[in-house]
Amino acid sequence: MTIERTVPEERSPESGRPVGFRVQSGIPPKERGRAAALYARALARDMAPLVGGGTNARRGATWVRHAMRPESALVILDKRGSVAALAGLSFGEGGFLRPDRRQMRRIWGRLGGQMRWWRWQGWPAGPETAALVIDGIAVAEQHRRRGFGRALVQAAEAYARATGRPALRAEIAANNDAAIRFWSQLGFQPVARLHGARLLFPRIPADVIVMERPVGTAPVP
Ligand SMILES: CC(C)(COP(=O)(O)OP(=O)(O)OC[C@H]1O[C@@H](n2cnc3c(N)ncnc32)[C@H](O)[C@@H]1OP(=O)(O)O)[C@@H](O)C(=O)NCCC(=O)NCCS
């Protein structure tokens, strides 16, 4: 699926006309490393116990690179063809990330990998749904507040409509206020709060807010 959109405030210096950008499905092979790094960096706060920051960031990106399903994503490429934004998609049979325990041990060592594996198992899973789940959305910092996030959600909605999905769903770390404002702005309403296992990292809030928006009403604003 390819959707042509235009960022109104971005204009070609030569013609003065708006420059379009495209939302496309699937991460191009040469962009997978960059996409993984963007996803890991943007969601590091939400997934801190898994990907971490600082020196752990590189390993977090490596982990995402191995765990992600590149075909289950919508991406926006910048003018040079680099990933500027991406949204993972989940169709009900597993999420955008499909971690492998052995791989986690390889990346973080026996104990570090095992702990992260348990942590992953304790991550609260959303209730069964026929909705199209947007499984993490990440816009590169230099491209934020230009409508890229909105364009990805609009493209996901078009896809959900075309495939007969009744709703769009997002699952957001309960302490990610900016993201909750973003989803609310796009017409998503909270439908559930999930409590994650706090066993291994008791001080890290693990709650998740599930937000949904029906497909078939007015399009995503
Ligand atoms: C959240 C995120 C995806 C938004 O992407 P974006 O491209 O900047 O969002 P848009 O420009 O499409 O914003 C659409 C609307 O959402 C709201 N919004 C976006 N970012 C916001 C923020 N940081 N604080 C409050 N409202 C925000 C605004 O109303 C905005 O419209 P406006 O700019 O006309 O006021 C981006 O900030 C990001 O990658 N954050 C880090 C990762 C993350 O937290 N992801 C969500 C977890 S699932």
The ligand as an SDF file (V2000), in Angstrom:
LIG
                    3D

 48 50  0  0  0  0  0  0  0  0999 V2000
    4.1920   10.6030   19.5550 C   0  0  0  0  0  0  0  0  0  0  0  0
    4.8190   10.8150   18.1640 C   0  0  0  0  0  0  0  0  0  0  0  0
    4.7330    9.5210   17.3790 C   0  0  0  0  0  0  0  0  0  0  0  0
    4.0360   11.9240   17.4390 C   0  0  0  0  0  0  0  0  0  0  0  0
    4.5080   12.0400   16.0980 O   0  0  0  0  0  0  0  0  0  0  0  0
    4.4700   13.4440   15.3050 P   0  0  0  0  0  0  0  0  0  0  0  0
    4.7720   13.1760   13.8830 O   0  0  0  0  0  0  0  0  0  0  0  0
    5.3090   14.4350   15.9970 O   0  0  0  0  0  0  0  0  0  0  0  0
    2.9310   13.8320   15.4890 O   0  0  0  0  0  0  0  0  0  0  0  0
    2.0370   14.7710   14.5250 P   0  0  0  0  0  0  0  0  0  0  0  0
    2.8540   15.9120   14.0170 O   0  0  0  0  0  0  0  0  0  0  0  0
    1.3680   13.9240   13.4970 O   0  0  0  0  0  0  0  0  0  0  0  0
    0.9840   15.3130   15.5900 O   0  0  0  0  0  0  0  0  0  0  0  0
   -0.4270   15.2040   15.4600 C   0  0  0  0  0  0  0  0  0  0  0  0
   -1.0550   15.8840   16.6580 C   0  0  0  0  0  0  0  0  0  0  0  0
   -0.7980   15.1200   17.8540 O   0  0  0  0  0  0  0  0  0  0  0  0
   -0.5440   16.0110   18.9500 C   0  0  0  0  0  0  0  0  0  0  0  0
    0.8330   15.8210   19.4420 N   0  0  0  0  0  0  0  0  0  0  0  0
    1.8860   15.3040   18.7720 C   0  0  0  0  0  0  0  0  0  0  0  0
    2.9930   15.2770   19.5500 N   0  0  0  0  0  0  0  0  0  0  0  0
    2.6230   15.8130   20.7390 C   0  0  0  0  0  0  0  0  0  0  0  0
    3.3170   16.0740   21.9480 C   0  0  0  0  0  0  0  0  0  0  0  0
    4.6270   15.7810   22.1020 N   0  0  0  0  0  0  0  0  0  0  0  0
    2.6450   16.6350   22.9780 N   0  0  0  0  0  0  0  0  0  0  0  0
    1.3260   16.9440   22.8540 C   0  0  0  0  0  0  0  0  0  0  0  0
    0.5950   16.7220   21.7210 N   0  0  0  0  0  0  0  0  0  0  0  0
    1.2470   16.1640   20.6760 C   0  0  0  0  0  0  0  0  0  0  0  0
   -0.7370   17.4160   18.4270 C   0  0  0  0  0  0  0  0  0  0  0  0
   -2.0810   17.8000   18.6430 O   0  0  0  0  0  0  0  0  0  0  0  0
   -0.4520   17.2540   16.9540 C   0  0  0  0  0  0  0  0  0  0  0  0
   -1.1010   18.2040   16.1520 O   0  0  0  0  0  0  0  0  0  0  0  0
   -0.4680   19.6990   16.0140 P   0  0  0  0  0  0  0  0  0  0  0  0
    1.0040   19.5530   15.7780 O   0  0  0  0  0  0  0  0  0  0  0  0
   -1.2040   20.2400   14.8180 O   0  0  0  0  0  0  0  0  0  0  0  0
   -0.7810   20.3900   17.2950 O   0  0  0  0  0  0  0  0  0  0  0  0
    6.3070   11.2900   18.2830 C   0  0  0  0  0  0  0  0  0  0  0  0
    6.3800   12.3700   19.1800 O   0  0  0  0  0  0  0  0  0  0  0  0
    7.2620   10.2070   18.7520 C   0  0  0  0  0  0  0  0  0  0  0  0
    7.8590    9.4760   17.9540 O   0  0  0  0  0  0  0  0  0  0  0  0
    7.4450   10.0890   20.0970 N   0  0  0  0  0  0  0  0  0  0  0  0
    8.3630    9.0940   20.6770 C   0  0  0  0  0  0  0  0  0  0  0  0
    7.8040    7.6960   20.5740 C   0  0  0  0  0  0  0  0  0  0  0  0
    6.4860    7.5270   21.2620 C   0  0  0  0  0  0  0  0  0  0  0  0
    6.2520    7.9510   22.3760 O   0  0  0  0  0  0  0  0  0  0  0  0
    5.5620    6.8530   20.5380 N   0  0  0  0  0  0  0  0  0  0  0  0
    4.2130    6.5920   20.9840 C   0  0  0  0  0  0  0  0  0  0  0  0
    4.1740    5.3520   21.7770 C   0  0  0  0  0  0  0  0  0  0  0  0
    3.0650    4.1770   21.0550 S   0  0  0  0  0  0  0  0  0  0  0  0
  1  2  1  0
  2  3  1  0
  2  4  1  0
  2 36  1  0
  4  5  1  0
  5  6  1  0
  6  7  2  0
  6  8  1  0
  6  9  1  0
  9 10  1  0
 10 11  2  0
 10 12  1  0
 10 13  1  0
 13 14  1  0
 14 15  1  0
 15 16  1  0
 15 30  1  0
 16 17  1  0
 17 18  1  0
 17 28  1  0
 18 19  1  0
 18 27  1  0
 19 20  2  0
 20 21  1  0
 21 22  1  0
 21 27  2  0
 22 23  1  0
 22 24  2  0
 24 25  1  0
 25 26  2  0
 26 27  1  0
 28 29  1  0
 28 30  1  0
 30 31  1  0
 31 32  1  0
 32 33  2  0
 32 34  1  0
 32 35  1  0
 36 37  1  0
 36 38  1  0
 38 39  2  0
 38 40  1  0
 40 41  1  0
 41 42  1  0
 42 43  1  0
 43 44  2  0
 43 45  1  0
 45 46  1  0
 46 47  1  0
 47 48  1  0
M  END
$$$$
